[in-house]
Amino acid sequence: MKLVMPRILRRFRRKEDGSAIMLEFVIFVPLLFSTLLMSTELGLYAVRHMFLERGLDIAVRHVRLNTGNPPTHDEVKDMICEYAGFLDDCEETLRLEMVAIDPRAFSKMPAVADCVDTSLTIQPVRGYTLGQQQELMMMRACVKFDPIYPTTGLGRAMAKDGSGKVTMISAAAFVQEPG
C-alpha cells in the first residue's frame, strides 16, 4: 500500500492533460477572486454610508424643528447612532461638527473633517454651535470603521488611521425653523 501512493503521484505529475487551461486558471482566478472581495467591500461601504446618511438626516430634522429646545451634542450623536443601526461602535467612533454659515459672506467648514483616531488620545469636540432661528447651519458627521478585507484590493487602498480604521464622512445643510 505504501508503494501505490508514490506511483500514482508520479503518474499524475507526468501527465500533461489540461495543461493548456492551467495558465488561464492561474491568471484569471486571482483576478476574479479579488474582484469579488473588492465588490463585497464596496457594497458594505455603500450600505454603511447609506445608514450614516439616514441617521444624520433624521437627527438634522429633529435639530431643525426643535429650535426652542435644542438638543445637546451628545443627544444628537445618540440619535444618529440610534437611527444608523448598521454602524459598529458608533458611540465611540462618531464625531460631529455643526457650524453656522453666512450665505452672503460664505465661510466654509475646515477642509479636513474632525474625526476620531482611536490610536491617539481623545480630542475635545471641534466646532459644535447651536444656531438661531432662520440661520443656515452645516452639520458634518465623521465615523470610523474597520474594513472587512483590510489587506486586499479596496480595503488596502483605503486611507487608514493609526488603528487601521477607515473614515466615512457625511454632511447636511439646513435652516433653523422659527420657534
Backbone as JSON Lines, residues from 0, in Angstrom:
{"i":0,"aa":"M","n":[0.82,-1.19,0.0],"ca":[0.0,0.0,0.0],"c":[0.86,1.26,0.0]}
{"i":1,"aa":"K","n":[2.02,1.17,0.64],"ca":[2.91,2.32,0.7],"c":[3.47,2.66,-0.68]}
{"i":2,"aa":"L","n":[3.61,1.69,-1.54],"ca":[4.17,1.91,-2.87],"c":[3.15,2.44,-3.86]}
{"i":3,"aa":"V","n":[1.91,2.26,-3.6],"ca":[0.86,2.66,-4.53],"c":[0.75,4.18,-4.63]}
{"i":4,"aa":"M","n":[0.79,4.86,-3.5],"ca":[0.6,6.32,-3.5],"c":[1.72,7.05,-4.25]}
{"i":5,"aa":"P","n":[3.0,6.75,-4.01],"ca":[4.04,7.43,-4.79],"c":[3.94,7.14,-6.29]}
{"i":6,"aa":"R","n":[3.51,5.95,-6.65],"ca":[3.37,5.6,-8.06],"c":[2.24,6.41,-8.7]}
{"i":7,"aa":"I","n":[1.15,6.57,-7.99],"ca":[0.02,7.36,-8.5],"c":[0.42,8.83,-8.65]}
{"i":8,"aa":"L","n":[1.14,9.36,-7.67],"ca":[1.58,10.75,-7.75],"c":[2.58,10.96,-8.89]}
{"i":9,"aa":"R","n":[3.49,9.99,-9.13],"ca":[4.44,10.11,-10.24],"c":[3.71,10.11,-11.58]}
{"i":10,"aa":"R","n":[2.72,9.24,-11.72],"ca":[1.95,9.17,-12.95],"c":[1.16,10.46,-13.17]}
{"i":11,"aa":"F","n":[0.62,11.02,-12.1],"ca":[-0.13,12.28,-12.19],"c":[0.79,13.44,-12.61]}
{"i":12,"aa":"R","n":[2.0,13.47,-12.1],"ca":[2.94,14.52,-12.42],"c":[3.39,14.46,-13.89]}
{"i":13,"aa":"R","n":[3.48,13.27,-14.46],"ca":[3.92,13.11,-15.85],"c":[2.85,13.49,-16.86]}
{"i":14,"aa":"K","n":[1.59,13.37,-16.48],"ca":[0.51,13.66,-17.42],"c":[0.49,15.14,-17.76]}
{"i":15,"aa":"E","n":[0.19,15.45,-18.98],"ca":[0.1,16.84,-19.42],"c":[-1.31,17.2,-19.89]}
{"i":16,"aa":"D","n":[-2.27,16.38,-19.58],"ca":[-3.65,16.67,-19.94],"c":[-4.13,17.91,-19.17]}
{"i":17,"aa":"G","n":[-4.72,18.83,-19.87],"ca":[-5.26,20.02,-19.24],"c":[-4.24,21.11,-18.96]}
{"i":18,"aa":"S","n":[-3.03,20.96,-19.42],"ca":[-2.01,21.98,-19.14],"c":[-2.26,23.27,-19.92]}
{"i":19,"aa":"A","n":[-3.02,23.22,-20.98],"ca":[-3.33,24.44,-21.74],"c":[-4.27,25.35,-20.95]}
{"i":20,"aa":"I","n":[-5.1,24.78,-20.12],"ca":[-6.04,25.56,-19.33],"c":[-5.39,26.08,-18.05]}
{"i":21,"aa":"M","n":[-4.33,25.47,-17.62],"ca":[-3.71,25.84,-16.35],"c":[-3.26,27.29,-16.33]}
{"i":22,"aa":"L","n":[-2.7,27.81,-17.41],"ca":[-2.22,29.18,-17.44],"c":[-3.38,30.17,-17.27]}
{"i":23,"aa":"E","n":[-4.47,29.94,-17.96],"ca":[-5.63,30.81,-17.81],"c":[-6.19,30.74,-16.4]}
{"i":24,"aa":"F","n":[-6.2,29.55,-15.84],"ca":[-6.7,29.39,-14.48],"c":[-5.84,30.17,-13.5]}
{"i":25,"aa":"V","n":[-4.52,30.07,-13.63],"ca":[-3.6,30.75,-12.72],"c":[-3.72,32.26,-12.85]}
{"i":26,"aa":"I","n":[-4.02,32.77,-14.04],"ca":[-4.11,34.21,-14.25],"c":[-5.48,34.75,-13.83]}
{"i":27,"aa":"F","n":[-6.54,34.1,-14.23],"ca":[-7.88,34.68,-14.06],"c":[-8.53,34.41,-12.71]}
{"i":28,"aa":"V","n":[-8.26,33.31,-12.06],"ca":[-8.9,33.03,-10.78],"c":[-8.51,34.08,-9.72]}
{"i":29,"aa":"P","n":[-7.23,34.46,-9.58],"ca":[-6.95,35.54,-8.61],"c":[-7.63,36.87,-8.98]}
{"i":30,"aa":"L","n":[-7.73,37.18,-10.26],"ca":[-8.41,38.4,-10.67],"c":[-9.9,38.35,-10.31]}
{"i":31,"aa":"L","n":[-10.53,37.23,-10.58],"ca":[-11.95,37.09,-10.25],"c":[-12.17,37.12,-8.73]}
{"i":32,"aa":"F","n":[-11.29,36.46,-8.0],"ca":[-11.43,36.43,-6.55],"c":[-11.22,37.81,-5.94]}
{"i":33,"aa":"S","n":[-10.22,38.55,-6.43],"ca":[-10.01,39.9,-5.9],"c":[-11.15,40.83,-6.29]}
{"i":34,"aa":"T","n":[-11.73,40.66,-7.45],"ca":[-12.91,41.45,-7.85],"c":[-14.09,41.15,-6.92]}
{"i":35,"aa":"L","n":[-14.25,39.9,-6.56],"ca":[-15.31,39.53,-5.62],"c":[-15.09,40.19,-4.26]}
{"i":36,"aa":"L","n":[-13.87,40.16,-3.76],"ca":[-13.58,40.78,-2.46],"c":[-13.78,42.29,-2.52]}
{"i":37,"aa":"M","n":[-13.33,42.94,-3.6],"ca":[-13.5,44.39,-3.72],"c":[-14.96,44.78,-3.83]}
{"i":38,"aa":"S","n":[-15.74,43.99,-4.57],"ca":[-17.16,44.33,-4.69],"c":[-17.89,44.15,-3.36]}
{"i":39,"aa":"T","n":[-17.49,43.17,-2.57],"ca":[-18.08,43.0,-1.25],"c":[-17.73,44.18,-0.35]}
{"i":40,"aa":"E","n":[-16.46,44.59,-0.37],"ca":[-16.03,45.74,0.44],"c":[-16.75,47.01,0.03]}
{"i":41,"aa":"L","n":[-16.86,47.25,-1.28],"ca":[-17.54,48.45,-1.77],"c":[-19.03,48.43,-1.44]}
{"i":42,"aa":"G","n":[-19.66,47.27,-1.55],"ca":[-21.08,47.15,-1.22],"c":[-21.35,47.45,0.24]}
{"i":43,"aa":"L","n":[-20.52,46.92,1.12],"ca":[-20.72,47.18,2.55],"c":[-20.38,48.62,2.91]}
{"i":44,"aa":"Y","n":[-19.41,49.22,2.21],"ca":[-19.13,50.64,2.42],"c":[-20.35,51.48,2.03]}
{"i":45,"aa":"A","n":[-20.97,51.14,0.91],"ca":[-22.16,51.87,0.46],"c":[-23.32,51.71,1.45]}
{"i":46,"aa":"V","n":[-23.49,50.52,2.0],"ca":[-24.56,50.29,2.98],"c":[-24.29,51.09,4.25]}
{"i":47,"aa":"R","n":[-23.04,51.08,4.72],"ca":[-22.7,51.86,5.91],"c":[-22.94,53.35,5.67]}
{"i":48,"aa":"H","n":[-22.55,53.83,4.49],"ca":[-22.72,55.25,4.19],"c":[-24.2,55.61,4.1]}
{"i":49,"aa":"M","n":[-25.0,54.73,3.54],"ca":[-26.44,54.97,3.47],"c":[-27.05,55.06,4.87]}
{"i":50,"aa":"F","n":[-26.63,54.19,5.77],"ca":[-27.15,54.24,7.13],"c":[-26.67,55.49,7.86]}
{"i":51,"aa":"L","n":[-25.43,55.92,7.63],"ca":[-24.95,57.16,8.24],"c":[-25.74,58.35,7.72]}
{"i":52,"aa":"E","n":[-26.0,58.39,6.42],"ca":[-26.81,59.46,5.84],"c":[-28.22,59.48,6.44]}
{"i":53,"aa":"R","n":[-28.8,58.31,6.61],"ca":[-30.15,58.22,7.17],"c":[-30.17,58.75,8.61]}
{"i":54,"aa":"G","n":[-29.23,58.28,9.42],"ca":[-29.16,58.75,10.81],"c":[-28.94,60.24,10.9]}
{"i":55,"aa":"L","n":[-28.05,60.77,10.04],"ca":[-27.78,62.21,10.05],"c":[-29.01,62.99,9.59]}
{"i":56,"aa":"D","n":[-29.71,62.52,8.57],"ca":[-30.91,63.23,8.1],"c":[-32.0,63.29,9.17]}
{"i":57,"aa":"I","n":[-32.22,62.19,9.88],"ca":[-33.24,62.19,10.93],"c":[-32.83,63.1,12.08]}
{"i":58,"aa":"A","n":[-31.56,63.08,12.44],"ca":[-31.09,63.95,13.52],"c":[-31.17,65.43,13.11]}
{"i":59,"aa":"V","n":[-30.83,65.73,11.86],"ca":[-30.91,67.12,11.37],"c":[-32.35,67.58,11.37]}
{"i":60,"aa":"R","n":[-33.27,66.73,10.99],"ca":[-34.68,67.1,11.02],"c":[-35.12,67.44,12.44]}
{"i":61,"aa":"H","n":[-34.66,66.67,13.4],"ca":[-35.01,66.92,14.8],"c":[-34.4,68.25,15.28]}
{"i":62,"aa":"V","n":[-33.15,68.49,14.95],"ca":[-32.49,69.75,15.36],"c":[-33.17,70.94,14.7]}
{"i":63,"aa":"R","n":[-33.48,70.81,13.42],"ca":[-34.08,71.91,12.66],"c":[-35.44,72.31,13.21]}
{"i":64,"aa":"L","n":[-36.23,71.34,13.62],"ca":[-37.59,71.63,14.06],"c":[-37.68,71.98,15.55]}
{"i":65,"aa":"N","n":[-36.65,71.72,16.32],"ca":[-36.69,71.99,17.76],"c":[-35.77,73.15,18.13]}
{"i":66,"aa":"T","n":[-36.0,74.29,17.53],"ca":[-35.18,75.46,17.8],"c":[-35.39,75.96,19.23]}
{"i":67,"aa":"G","n":[-36.59,75.87,19.74],"ca":[-36.89,76.35,21.08],"c":[-36.22,75.53,22.16]}
{"i":68,"aa":"N","n":[-36.07,74.23,21.93],"ca":[-35.45,73.33,22.89],"c":[-34.36,72.53,22.17]}
{"i":69,"aa":"P","n":[-33.22,73.16,21.87],"ca":[-32.22,72.48,21.05],"c":[-31.55,71.32,21.78]}
{"i":70,"aa":"P","n":[-31.32,70.23,21.08],"ca":[-30.64,69.09,21.7],"c":[-29.14,69.36,21.87]}
{"i":71,"aa":"T","n":[-28.54,68.69,22.81],"ca":[-27.11,68.83,23.04],"c":[-26.32,67.97,22.05]}
{"i":72,"aa":"H","n":[-25.03,68.14,22.06],"ca":[-24.15,67.38,21.18],"c":[-24.32,65.88,21.4]}
{"i":73,"aa":"D","n":[-24.32,65.46,22.65],"ca":[-24.45,64.03,22.95],"c":[-25.81,63.47,22.55]}
{"i":74,"aa":"E","n":[-26.86,64.27,22.69],"ca":[-28.2,63.82,22.27],"c":[-28.27,63.63,20.76]}
{"i":75,"aa":"V","n":[-27.68,64.55,20.01],"ca":[-27.66,64.42,18.55],"c":[-26.83,63.21,18.14]}
{"i":76,"aa":"K","n":[-25.71,63.03,18.79],"ca":[-24.84,61.88,18.49],"c":[-25.56,60.56,18.78]}
{"i":77,"aa":"D","n":[-26.25,60.49,19.92],"ca":[-27.02,59.28,20.27],"c":[-28.14,59.04,19.27]}
{"i":78,"aa":"M","n":[-28.76,60.12,18.82],"ca":[-29.85,60.0,17.85],"c":[-29.33,59.45,16.51]}
{"i":79,"aa":"I","n":[-28.19,59.95,16.05],"ca":[-27.61,59.46,14.8],"c":[-27.26,57.99,14.94]}
{"i":80,"aa":"C","n":[-26.65,57.61,16.05],"ca":[-26.27,56.21,16.25],"c":[-27.49,55.3,16.36]}
{"i":81,"aa":"E","n":[-28.56,55.82,16.94],"ca":[-29.77,55.01,17.07],"c":[-30.4,54.74,15.7]}
{"i":82,"aa":"Y","n":[-30.47,55.75,14.85],"ca":[-31.11,55.58,13.54],"c":[-30.17,55.01,12.48]}
{"i":83,"aa":"A","n":[-28.88,55.08,12.72],"ca":[-27.92,54.46,11.81],"c":[-27.48,53.15,12.45]}
{"i":84,"aa":"G","n":[-28.37,52.2,12.52],"ca":[-28.15,50.98,13.28],"c":[-27.05,50.06,12.78]}
{"i":85,"aa":"F","n":[-26.56,50.22,11.58],"ca":[-25.61,49.27,11.0],"c":[-24.16,49.63,11.31]}
{"i":86,"aa":"L","n":[-23.91,50.76,11.95],"ca":[-22.54,51.2,12.21],"c":[-22.02,50.59,13.5]}
{"i":87,"aa":"D","n":[-20.87,49.92,13.42],"ca":[-20.26,49.3,14.6],"c":[-19.57,50.36,15.45]}
{"i":88,"aa":"D","n":[-19.66,50.25,16.75],"ca":[-19.02,51.17,17.7],"c":[-19.31,52.62,17.37]}
{"i":89,"aa":"C","n":[-20.54,52.91,17.04],"ca":[-20.92,54.25,16.6],"c":[-20.66,55.29,17.69]}
{"i":90,"aa":"E","n":[-20.99,54.97,18.92],"ca":[-20.84,55.94,20.01],"c":[-19.38,56.33,20.22]}
{"i":91,"aa":"E","n":[-18.45,55.4,20.0],"ca":[-17.04,55.68,20.21],"c":[-16.36,56.32,19.01]}
{"i":92,"aa":"T","n":[-16.85,56.05,17.8],"ca":[-16.13,56.49,16.59],"c":[-16.81,57.63,15.85]}
{"i":93,"aa":"L","n":[-18.02,58.02,16.26],"ca":[-18.72,59.11,15.57],"c":[-18.28,60.45,16.15]}
{"i":94,"aa":"R","n":[-18.04,61.41,15.26],"ca":[-17.65,62.76,15.66],"c":[-18.49,63.75,14.88]}
{"i":95,"aa":"L","n":[-19.06,64.75,15.54],"ca":[-19.94,65.72,14.9],"c":[-19.31,67.11,14.89]}
{"i":96,"aa":"E","n":[-19.61,67.84,13.82],"ca":[-19.29,69.27,13.74],"c":[-20.55,69.97,13.28]}
{"i":97,"aa":"M","n":[-20.87,71.1,13.88],"ca":[-22.0,71.89,13.42],"c":[-21.62,73.36,13.54]}
{"i":98,"aa":"V","n":[-21.69,74.07,12.42],"ca":[-21.32,75.49,12.41],"c":[-22.38,76.28,11.66]}
{"i":99,"aa":"A","n":[-22.49,77.54,12.02],"ca":[-23.39,78.45,11.31],"c":[-22.67,78.96,10.07]}
{"i":100,"aa":"I","n":[-23.4,79.04,8.97],"ca":[-22.85,79.5,7.69],"c":[-23.59,80.78,7.29]}
{"i":101,"aa":"D","n":[-22.84,81.8,6.93],"ca":[-23.44,83.03,6.44],"c":[-23.51,82.93,4.92]}
{"i":102,"aa":"P","n":[-24.72,82.87,4.33],"ca":[-24.83,82.69,2.88],"c":[-24.37,83.92,2.08]}
{"i":103,"aa":"R","n":[-24.3,85.07,2.71],"ca":[-23.88,86.28,2.0],"c":[-22.36,86.46,2.01]}
{"i":104,"aa":"A","n":[-21.72,86.02,3.05],"ca":[-20.26,86.03,3.14],"c":[-19.84,84.61,3.46]}
{"i":105,"aa":"F","n":[-19.88,83.76,2.46],"ca":[-19.73,82.32,2.66],"c":[-18.39,81.99,3.31]}
{"i":106,"aa":"S","n":[-18.48,81.33,4.43],"ca":[-17.29,80.79,5.09],"c":[-17.49,79.29,5.18]}
{"i":107,"aa":"K","n":[-16.61,78.56,4.57],"ca":[-16.8,77.12,4.53],"c":[-16.21,76.44,5.76]}
{"i":108,"aa":"M","n":[-16.61,75.21,5.95],"ca":[-16.09,74.41,7.05],"c":[-14.63,74.07,6.75]}
{"i":109,"aa":"P","n":[-13.86,73.69,7.76],"ca":[-12.48,73.26,7.5],"c":[-12.46,72.09,6.52]}
{"i":110,"aa":"A","n":[-11.47,72.07,5.65],"ca":[-11.4,71.04,4.62],"c":[-11.24,69.64,5.21]}
{"i":111,"aa":"V","n":[-10.5,69.53,6.29],"ca":[-10.29,68.23,6.92],"c":[-11.35,68.05,8.0]}
{"i":112,"aa":"A","n":[-12.09,66.95,7.89],"ca":[-13.14,66.67,8.87],"c":[-12.55,66.3,10.21]}
{"i":113,"aa":"D","n":[-13.27,66.63,11.26],"ca":[-12.86,66.29,12.61],"c":[-13.31,64.86,12.88]}
{"i":114,"aa":"C","n":[-12.35,63.95,12.92],"ca":[-12.67,62.53,13.11],"c":[-11.94,61.99,14.33]}
{"i":115,"aa":"V","n":[-12.43,60.89,14.84],"ca":[-11.84,60.22,15.99],"c":[-10.71,59.33,15.5]}
{"i":116,"aa":"D","n":[-9.56,59.42,16.14],"ca":[-8.47,58.49,15.88],"c":[-8.27,57.72,17.17]}
{"i":117,"aa":"T","n":[-8.72,56.46,17.18],"ca":[-8.69,55.68,18.42],"c":[-7.28,55.32,18.86]}
{"i":118,"aa":"S","n":[-6.29,55.52,17.99],"ca":[-4.91,55.22,18.39],"c":[-4.28,56.4,19.13]}
{"i":119,"aa":"L","n":[-4.94,57.57,19.12],"ca":[-4.43,58.76,19.8],"c":[-5.27,59.08,21.02]}
{"i":120,"aa":"T","n":[-4.86,60.07,21.79],"ca":[-5.66,60.5,22.94],"c":[-6.91,61.22,22.46]}
{"i":121,"aa":"I","n":[-7.92,61.24,23.29],"ca":[-9.21,61.83,22.91],"c":[-9.07,63.35,22.81]}
{"i":122,"aa":"Q","n":[-9.57,63.9,21.71],"ca":[-9.54,65.34,21.48],"c":[-10.91,65.93,21.81]}
{"i":123,"aa":"P","n":[-10.97,67.19,22.25],"ca":[-12.28,67.81,22.52],"c":[-13.04,68.05,21.22]}
{"i":124,"aa":"V","n":[-14.34,68.25,21.35],"ca":[-15.2,68.48,20.2],"c":[-14.8,69.79,19.54]}
{"i":125,"aa":"R","n":[-14.67,69.78,18.21],"ca":[-14.29,70.99,17.47],"c":[-15.52,71.53,16.77]}
{"i":126,"aa":"G","n":[-15.93,72.71,17.08],"ca":[-16.97,73.41,16.34],"c":[-18.34,72.77,16.41]}
{"i":127,"aa":"Y","n":[-19.02,72.9,17.52],"ca":[-20.41,72.48,17.62],"c":[-21.18,73.62,18.25]}
{"i":128,"aa":"T","n":[-21.8,74.46,17.39],"ca":[-22.57,75.59,17.87],"c":[-24.01,75.45,17.43]}
{"i":129,"aa":"L","n":[-24.92,75.68,18.35],"ca":[-26.34,75.62,18.01],"c":[-26.75,76.93,17.35]}
{"i":130,"aa":"G","n":[-27.56,76.83,16.32],"ca":[-27.96,78.01,15.57],"c":[-29.19,78.69,16.14]}
{"i":131,"aa":"Q","n":[-29.44,79.88,15.63],"ca":[-30.62,80.66,15.98],"c":[-31.69,80.42,14.9]}
{"i":132,"aa":"Q","n":[-32.86,81.0,15.11],"ca":[-33.94,80.87,14.14],"c":[-33.52,81.5,12.81]}
{"i":133,"aa":"Q","n":[-33.9,80.86,11.72],"ca":[-33.64,81.31,10.35],"c":[-32.14,81.37,10.01]}
{"i":134,"aa":"E","n":[-31.33,80.62,10.69],"ca":[-29.89,80.63,10.45],"c":[-29.5,79.36,9.67]}
{"i":135,"aa":"L","n":[-28.66,79.54,8.67],"ca":[-28.17,78.42,7.86],"c":[-27.08,77.69,8.63]}
{"i":136,"aa":"M","n":[-27.26,76.38,8.79],"ca":[-26.32,75.57,9.57],"c":[-25.78,74.44,8.69]}
{"i":137,"aa":"M","n":[-24.59,74.02,9.02],"ca":[-23.96,72.89,8.33],"c":[-23.51,71.9,9.4]}
{"i":138,"aa":"M","n":[-23.95,70.65,9.25],"ca":[-23.55,69.6,10.18],"c":[-22.79,68.53,9.41]}
{"i":139,"aa":"R","n":[-21.65,68.12,9.97],"ca":[-20.83,67.09,9.33],"c":[-20.57,66.0,10.35]}
{"i":140,"aa":"A","n":[-20.78,64.76,9.93],"ca":[-20.55,63.61,10.79],"c":[-19.42,62.78,10.19]}
{"i":141,"aa":"C","n":[-18.52,62.35,11.04],"ca":[-17.41,61.52,10.62],"c":[-17.41,60.27,11.49]}
{"i":142,"aa":"V","n":[-17.38,59.13,10.87],"ca":[-17.37,57.87,11.61],"c":[-16.23,57.01,11.09]}
{"i":143,"aa":"K","n":[-15.67,56.2,11.96],"ca":[-14.57,55.3,11.6],"c":[-15.06,53.86,11.7]}
{"i":144,"aa":"F","n":[-14.54,53.01,10.82],"ca":[-14.89,51.59,10.85],"c":[-13.73,50.77,10.33]}
{"i":145,"aa":"D","n":[-13.75,49.49,10.66],"ca":[-12.74,48.56,10.17],"c":[-13.19,47.98,8.84]}
{"i":146,"aa":"P","n":[-12.32,47.99,7.81],"ca":[-12.7,47.36,6.56],"c":[-12.8,45.84,6.74]}
{"i":147,"aa":"I","n":[-13.61,45.21,5.91],"ca":[-13.81,43.76,6.01],"c":[-12.54,43.01,5.61]}
{"i":148,"aa":"Y","n":[-11.95,43.41,4.48],"ca":[-10.71,42.8,3.97],"c":[-9.63,43.88,3.93]}
{"i":149,"aa":"P","n":[-8.97,44.17,5.04],"ca":[-8.04,45.3,5.08],"c":[-6.76,45.12,4.28]}
{"i":150,"aa":"T","n":[-6.45,43.9,3.9],"ca":[-5.17,43.67,3.21],"c":[-5.32,43.39,1.72]}
{"i":151,"aa":"T","n":[-6.54,43.38,1.21],"ca":[-6.73,43.07,-0.22],"c":[-7.55,44.15,-0.91]}
{"i":152,"aa":"G","n":[-7.22,44.4,-2.14],"ca":[-8.0,45.25,-3.03],"c":[-8.36,46.6,-2.46]}
{"i":153,"aa":"L","n":[-9.66,46.86,-2.39],"ca":[-10.18,48.14,-1.96],"c":[-9.86,48.43,-0.49]}
{"i":154,"aa":"G","n":[-9.9,47.42,0.35],"ca":[-9.57,47.6,1.76],"c":[-8.15,48.06,1.97]}
{"i":155,"aa":"R","n":[-7.24,47.6,1.13],"ca":[-5.84,48.03,1.22],"c":[-5.67,49.45,0.68]}
{"i":156,"aa":"A","n":[-6.47,49.82,-0.32],"ca":[-6.34,51.13,-0.97],"c":[-6.95,52.27,-0.14]}
{"i":157,"aa":"M","n":[-7.86,51.96,0.77],"ca":[-8.5,52.99,1.58],"c":[-7.51,53.59,2.58]}
{"i":158,"aa":"A","n":[-7.59,54.9,2.78],"ca":[-6.71,55.57,3.75],"c":[-7.15,55.19,5.16]}
{"i":159,"aa":"K","n":[-6.19,54.78,5.96],"ca":[-6.48,54.33,7.33],"c":[-5.74,55.2,8.33]}
{"i":160,"aa":"D","n":[-6.29,55.24,9.56],"ca":[-5.61,55.97,10.63],"c":[-4.65,55.03,11.34]}
{"i":161,"aa":"G","n":[-4.13,55.47,12.47],"ca":[-3.15,54.68,13.2],"c":[-3.67,53.35,13.72]}
{"i":162,"aa":"S","n":[-4.97,53.23,13.93],"ca":[-5.53,51.98,14.42],"c":[-6.1,51.11,13.3]}
{"i":163,"aa":"G","n":[-5.92,51.5,12.05],"ca":[-6.38,50.7,10.93],"c":[-7.83,50.92,10.54]}
{"i":164,"aa":"K","n":[-8.43,51.99,11.02],"ca":[-9.83,52.28,10.69],"c":[-9.92,53.24,9.51]}
{"i":165,"aa":"V","n":[-11.0,53.11,8.75],"ca":[-11.26,53.91,7.56],"c":[-12.28,54.99,7.92]}
{"i":166,"aa":"T","n":[-12.15,56.16,7.29],"ca":[-13.02,57.31,7.56],"c":[-14.19,57.35,6.59]}
{"i":167,"aa":"M","n":[-15.36,57.68,7.12],"ca":[-16.55,57.92,6.3],"c":[-17.18,59.22,6.77]}
{"i":168,"aa":"I","n":[-17.44,60.13,5.83],"ca":[-17.94,61.46,6.17],"c":[-19.28,61.7,5.48]}
{"i":169,"aa":"S","n":[-20.18,62.33,6.2],"ca":[-21.47,62.72,5.66],"c":[-21.79,64.13,6.16]}
{"i":170,"aa":"A","n":[-22.39,64.93,5.31],"ca":[-22.69,66.32,5.69],"c":[-24.13,66.65,5.3]}
{"i":171,"aa":"A","n":[-24.7,67.61,6.04],"ca":[-26.05,68.07,5.76],"c":[-26.15,69.56,6.09]}
{"i":172,"aa":"A","n":[-26.85,70.29,5.25],"ca":[-27.09,71.71,5.48],"c":[-28.58,71.89,5.74]}
{"i":173,"aa":"F","n":[-28.91,72.81,6.64],"ca":[-30.31,73.04,6.98],"c":[-30.47,74.45,7.53]}
{"i":174,"aa":"V","n":[-31.7,74.91,7.56],"ca":[-32.02,76.22,8.12],"c":[-32.86,75.98,9.36]}
{"i":175,"aa":"Q","n":[-32.51,76.63,10.46],"ca":[-33.27,76.51,11.69],"c":[-34.66,77.09,11.5]}
{"i":176,"aa":"E","n":[-35.65,76.33,11.85],"ca":[-37.05,76.78,11.73],"c":[-37.37,77.76,12.85]}
{"i":177,"aa":"P","n":[-38.29,78.68,12.6],"ca":[-38.69,79.59,13.68],"c":[-39.43,78.82,14.77]}
{"i":178,"aa":"G","n":[-39.2,79.22,16.01],"ca":[-39.76,78.51,17.17],"c":[-41.12,78.84,17.47]}
